[in-house]
């Protein structure tokens, strides 16, 4: 049953090697317009491990209201990468672009950016303490490609980049927080779908750090979207069910599939089905104890009015199981509230519905 989200999601860790692509930014700002953005919420991040559980680097990440995302990654050698997430860019992996990087008007550098993924750019800055301190203390980070420019307001970076440096130092010395799990996670600058992120935020999961499944073959992906909450790994899978499908049977089939994959002692404790005006939902708690160690999964099932069957799950060890339950219960509360709203009368606009994952 163990999906080992991060072990699968790692694929290839950011190597801290290797701008803004004109073509990619043009999709966001036609005509070479400047994209000025302010951060949304708090910076998130922490240590990341390789597939063997060895510390590789630390990250700090935030989304911006210009629809982009910004990630700083720093390795034990003190080298720092700047990553820019551009949703829907569709870049060719490996493509390189000239990039001018400025902090206010005090620090100016020229680099080469590489499209690490279709929607993710990586800009290597190496061991550049002047640039790092500039980004930590400055007010604007200006990333300029051949024709387009993205400007990030550096609110909160004093603490975020200070914590990033401390994260690396503590991880190297062995005194800091451990990466979430063997197989670690490649940080994702790509923003989760707006509906999904809104649902996570409403459930009190603003600290969820997205994980990339881009390097995992589609038939092996454990989720459509995945994220990390400290030591807990979460994800969601959704598909359209037949109109006449029995909801309880759908949930039981899912739990049976987990049991088949467990490889050890298995226990499932599903709650009663709740039928609301706009959704049908059910929660469950699963424990699997294979030879390599016990894992707990807190699950929320719900089916929307358009017959999309969603499964939200959060995996944790015994030490962190309460955090997994809290995440599930927060999501359940939001879905239950939205699903309890009465359908609109004829001619009236429909209330907001829980976002379908498909």
Order of alpha helices (4+ residues) and beta strands (2+ residues): alpha-alpha-beta-beta-beta-beta-beta-beta-beta-beta-alpha-beta-beta-alpha-alpha-beta-beta-beta-alpha-beta-beta-beta-beta-beta-alpha
